[in-house]
């Protein structure tokens, strides 16, 4: 758990100096990275007509293999232009650890809000950068504690609940597993691939990361008709799309999940390219079972892809179609049970 946080950057929007990183941890944090945080902050606000998001947002830094959780801050200040003060706080972490921070985000929200109250008080009454640095350092300690605590609870829960019936009879071994399925999860960034897997596995802290392939690996055991099936998810993380080097990623797969965002037309159009990439690089002799997944069906008001269009594409590519919501969990458990049943029928 040491150094999951790669950096903290506090950025002020100043009348004369403009967007300025004024506090950062660690002290040796790369200057270019600090400047990049400022550029990202301006870009986000400009794109949203200077609207300050109330909740935490997460954005990627592809050139650095990093992501950031960002909290924008706004307060009334008579000494500033427009009588408004603005700033933002960036929490930087490795892209490979996105699942951990996704899992912890609901716990982080409260800690961020408490910190924001202290920041606003200091900005309004003293603007003492040493005080800001001190409370941001304490904030990092709190985040480290939360992540460590969540990890310990999750590991304890897993040990207690995983296959209780089998554990009464003896230790779980490979002989207890009737079927093991390598499942590759493909699709454009931000469509919810990791979220879908986490919704099923609820196991962010015990995932494995293969940096040479840029892949997160998760496992989930399900029981179907008396058979114990181990689903092993290979979740592509941080690589460029349609990379010809991904033959090792596809090798040995039995199931492919092609995921798109129901509110994003480009992610739907790119499904064909993902499918072609898999067909080109897939070297297994056996048939690959495929599923097309339209995620975020809870966002009805933002939906851009009609179900009929998705069903037509699924039929064209010989895939079974599901609509899911990683937010609410709709259809996710059922979908993976159907995957298991379908594979059992084949064998």
C-alpha positions in Angstrom: 0.0 0.0 0.0 3.0 2.3 0.3 2.9 5.2 -2.1 -0.3 4.5 -3.8 -0.6 8.3 -3.9 2.0 9.5 -6.4 1.4 13.2 -5.7 -0.9 15.9 -4.5 -1.0 19.3 -6.2 -3.0 22.3 -5.0 -3.6 24.9 -7.8 -4.9 28.4 -7.4 -6.6 30.5 -10.0 -5.0 33.9 -9.4 -6.0 37.2 -11.0 -2.4 38.2 -12.1 -0.4 35.0 -12.1 -3.1 32.9 -13.6 -3.3 29.2 -12.9 -0.5 28.5 -10.4 0.5 25.3 -8.5 1.2 26.7 -5.0 1.5 23.5 -2.8 2.6 20.0 -3.9 3.7 16.8 -2.3 6.2 15.3 -2.5 8.4 18.3 -2.7 10.4 16.8 -5.6 7.3 16.3 -7.7 8.1 16.9 -11.3 7.6 20.6 -12.3 6.2 19.6 -15.7 3.6 17.4 -14.1 2.6 20.2 -11.8 2.1 22.5 -14.8 0.2 19.8 -16.6 -2.2 19.6 -13.6 -2.8 23.4 -14.1 -3.5 23.0 -17.8 -5.9 20.1 -17.1 -7.8 22.2 -14.5 -8.2 25.1 -17.0 -9.3 22.8 -19.8 -11.9 21.2 -17.6 -13.4 24.5 -16.5 -13.2 26.1 -19.9 -15.0 23.1 -21.4 -17.8 23.4 -18.9 -18.2 27.2 -19.1 -16.5 27.6 -15.8 -19.0 25.4 -14.0 -17.5 24.0 -10.8 -18.3 20.3 -10.4 -19.6 19.5 -6.9 -18.4 15.9 -6.8 -15.0 14.3 -7.3 -14.0 13.7 -10.9 -11.3 11.4 -12.3 -9.3 12.2 -15.4 -6.4 10.4 -17.2 -2.8 11.6 -17.8 -2.0 9.1 -20.7 1.5 10.5 -21.3 2.5 9.7 -17.6 0.5 6.5 -17.1 -1.3 8.4 -14.3 -4.8 9.3 -13.3 -6.0 12.1 -11.0 -9.0 12.5 -8.7 -9.8 16.2 -8.8 -11.8 18.4 -6.4 -12.6 21.9 -7.5 -13.1 24.6 -4.9 -14.9 27.9 -5.0 -15.6 30.5 -2.3 -16.6 34.1 -1.8 -13.7 36.5 -1.5 -14.1 40.2 -1.6 -10.4 40.8 -2.3 -10.5 39.0 -5.6 -11.9 39.9 -9.0 -15.6 39.1 -9.2 -15.4 38.5 -5.4 -14.8 34.8 -6.1 -11.8 32.6 -5.2 -11.2 29.4 -7.1 -8.7 26.5 -6.7 -8.4 22.8 -7.3 -6.7 19.8 -5.6 -5.3 17.0 -7.7 -4.6 13.5 -6.2 -2.3 11.6 -8.6 -2.0 7.9 -8.8 -0.8 5.2 -11.2 -3.3 4.2 -13.9 -2.7 0.6 -12.9 -4.3 1.4 -9.5 -7.5 2.8 -10.8 -9.6 0.0 -9.5 -8.4 0.7 -5.9 -9.3 4.3 -6.0 -12.6 3.6 -7.8 -13.5 1.3 -4.9 -12.4 3.8 -2.3 -14.0 6.9 -3.9 -17.1 7.0 -1.8 -15.0 7.0 1.3 -12.6 9.6 -0.1 -15.5 12.1 -0.9 -16.1 12.9 2.8 -12.4 13.4 3.5 -12.0 15.7 0.5 -15.0 17.7 1.7 -13.5 18.1 5.2 -10.2 19.3 3.7 -12.0 21.8 1.4 -13.6 23.5 4.4 -10.2 23.9 6.0 -8.7 25.2 2.7 -11.4 27.8 2.3 -11.0 29.0 5.8 -7.2 29.5 5.3 -7.7 31.1 1.9 -10.2 33.6 3.3 -8.3 34.5 6.5 -4.6 34.1 5.9 -3.6 32.5 2.6 -0.7 31.0 4.5 1.0 28.4 2.2 2.7 26.7 5.1 -0.7 26.0 6.7 -2.0 24.8 3.4 1.0 22.4 3.0 0.4 21.1 6.5 -3.3 20.3 6.1 -2.6 18.7 2.7 0.1 16.5 4.2 -2.4 15.5 6.9 -4.9 14.8 4.2 -2.5 12.4 2.5 -2.0 10.5 5.8 -5.8 10.2 6.1 -6.1 8.8 2.6 -3.3 6.3 3.2 -5.1 5.1 6.4 -8.4 4.7 4.5 -6.9 2.7 1.7 -5.0 0.4 4.2 -8.1 -0.1 6.3 -10.2 -1.0 3.2 -7.6 -3.4 2.1 -7.5 -5.2 5.4 -11.3 -5.4 5.6 -11.6 -6.7 2.1 -9.0 -9.4 2.6 -10.7 -10.5 5.9 -14.1 -10.5 4.2 -12.8 -12.6 1.4 -11.2 -15.2 3.7 -14.5 -15.6 5.6 -17.0 -15.6 2.7 -15.2 -17.2 -0.2 -16.7 -20.7 -0.7 -17.8 -21.3 2.9 -19.3 -24.7 2.0 -16.1 -25.9 0.4 -14.0 -24.6 3.3 -16.0 -26.7 5.7 -15.0 -29.8 3.7 -11.3 -28.7 3.3 -9.2 -26.1 1.6 -10.2 -24.8 -1.8 -7.9 -26.3 -4.5 -7.8 -26.5 -8.2 -9.6 -29.8 -8.0 -12.7 -28.0 -6.7 -12.9 -25.8 -9.8 -14.9 -27.4 -12.6 -14.2 -24.8 -15.2 -11.9 -21.9 -15.6 -12.6 -19.2 -18.2 -10.2 -16.5 -19.4 -12.4 -13.5 -20.2 -11.0 -10.6 -22.1 -12.7 -7.2 -21.7 -12.3 -4.7 -24.5 -13.7 -1.3 -25.5 -12.9 2.3 -25.6 -11.6 4.2 -22.5 -14.2 5.4 -20.0 -17.0 3.0 -21.1 -17.1 1.3 -17.8 -15.1 -1.9 -18.3 -13.4 -1.8 -14.9 -16.6 -0.7 -13.2 -18.5 -3.7 -14.6 -15.8 -6.1 -13.3 -15.6 -4.4 -9.9 -19.4 -4.5 -9.6 -19.2 -8.3 -10.0 -16.0 -9.1 -8.1 -16.0 -6.3 -5.5 -12.3 -7.1 -5.1 -10.3 -4.1 -6.0 -7.3 -4.6 -3.8 -6.4 -8.1 -4.6 -6.2 -7.7 -8.4 -3.0 -8.4 -10.3 -1.4 -6.0 -12.7 0.9 -7.0 -15.6 2.7 -3.7 -16.5 4.2 -5.2 -19.7 0.8 -5.7 -21.2 -1.0 -3.0 -19.3 -3.6 -5.4 -18.0 -5.5 -5.7 -14.7 -6.5 -9.3 -13.8 -9.4 -10.1 -11.5 -11.1 -13.4 -10.6 -14.6 -14.3 -9.6 -15.9 -17.7 -8.6 -19.6 -18.5 -9.5 -21.6 -21.6 -8.9 -23.9 -22.8 -11.7 -25.9 -26.1 -11.5 -23.5 -27.5 -9.0 -20.4 -26.5 -11.0 -17.8 -24.1 -9.7 -16.6 -21.7 -12.4 -13.7 -19.4 -12.1 -14.0 -16.3 -14.3 -10.6 -14.7 -14.9 -11.0 -11.2 -16.3 -8.3 -9.6 -18.3 -9.1 -5.9 -18.3 -7.1 -3.8 -20.8 -5.8 -0.7 -19.0 -3.7 2.2 -20.4 -2.8 0.9 -23.8 -3.5 2.5 -27.1 -6.4 1.1 -29.0 -6.0 -1.7 -31.6 -2.4 -2.3 -30.7 -0.9 -5.1 -32.8 1.2 -6.3 -29.9 -1.8 -7.5 -27.9 -1.6 -11.1 -29.2 -0.5 -12.1 -25.7 -3.5 -10.4 -24.2 -5.9 -12.4 -26.4 -4.0 -15.7 -26.2 -5.9 -18.5 -24.4 -9.2 -16.6 -24.1 -12.5 -18.4 -24.1 -14.9 -15.4 -23.6 -14.7 -11.8 -24.9 -16.8 -8.9 -23.6 -17.0 -5.9 -26.0 -18.2 -2.9 -24.0 -19.5 0.4 -25.2 -21.1 3.4 -23.6 -24.8 3.9 -24.4 -24.2 7.7 -24.1 -21.2 7.7 -26.4 -21.6 7.2 -30.2 -17.9 6.9 -30.9 -17.5 4.0 -28.4 -20.3 2.2 -30.3 -18.8 2.8 -33.7 -15.4 1.5 -32.5 -16.9 -1.9 -31.5 -16.3 -3.0 -35.1 -12.6 -2.1 -34.9 -12.2 -3.9 -31.6 -13.9 -7.0 -33.1 -11.6 -6.9 -36.1 -8.6 -6.5 -33.9 -9.5 -9.6 -31.9 -10.2 -11.6 -35.0 -6.8 -10.6 -36.4 -4.8 -11.4 -33.3 -6.8 -14.4 -31.9 -4.8 -17.6 -32.4 -6.9 -20.1 -30.6 -8.4 -23.0 -32.6 -11.5 -23.2 -30.5 -14.4 -20.8 -30.9 -14.4 -17.6 -28.9 -17.7 -16.9 -27.2 -18.5 -13.2 -27.5 -20.9 -10.7 -25.8 -21.7 -7.1 -26.7 -22.4 -5.0 -23.6 -24.1 -1.6 -23.7 -23.2 0.0 -20.4 -24.7 3.0 -18.5 -28.3 2.2 -19.2 -29.2 4.1 -16.0 -28.5 7.4 -18.0 -31.7 7.4 -19.9 -31.8 11.1 -20.5 -28.3 11.0 -22.1 -28.7 7.8 -24.1 -27.6 8.1 -27.8 -27.6 4.4 -28.9 -31.0 2.8 -29.5 -31.4 -0.8 -28.5 -32.4 -1.8 -32.0 -29.1 -0.6 -33.4 -27.2 -2.4 -30.7 -29.1 -5.6 -31.4 -28.4 -5.3 -35.2 -24.7 -5.0 -34.5 -24.7 -8.0 -32.1 -26.5 -10.1 -34.7 -24.0 -9.0 -37.4 -21.0 -10.0 -35.2 -22.7 -13.1 -33.8 -22.7 -11.8 -30.3 -25.2 -11.9 -27.5 -26.3 -8.5 -26.4 -26.8 -7.2 -22.8 -27.5 -3.8 -21.4 -26.0 -3.1 -18.0 -25.4 -0.4 -15.4 -22.2 -0.6 -13.4 -23.7 2.1 -11.1 -26.9 0.1 -10.2 -25.6 -3.4 -10.9 -28.5 -4.1 -13.3 -28.0 -7.3 -15.4 -24.4 -7.8 -14.4 -24.8 -10.8 -12.1 -27.3 -12.3 -14.6 -25.0 -11.7 -17.5 -22.1 -13.6 -16.0 -24.3 -16.5 -15.0 -25.5 -16.8 -18.6 -21.9 -16.7 -19.8 -21.2 -19.7 -17.4 -24.3 -21.6 -18.5 -23.6 -21.1 -22.2 -20.1 -22.4 -21.8 -21.2 -25.4 -19.8 -23.7 -26.3 -22.6 -20.9 -26.1 -25.2 -18.6 -28.5 -23.3 
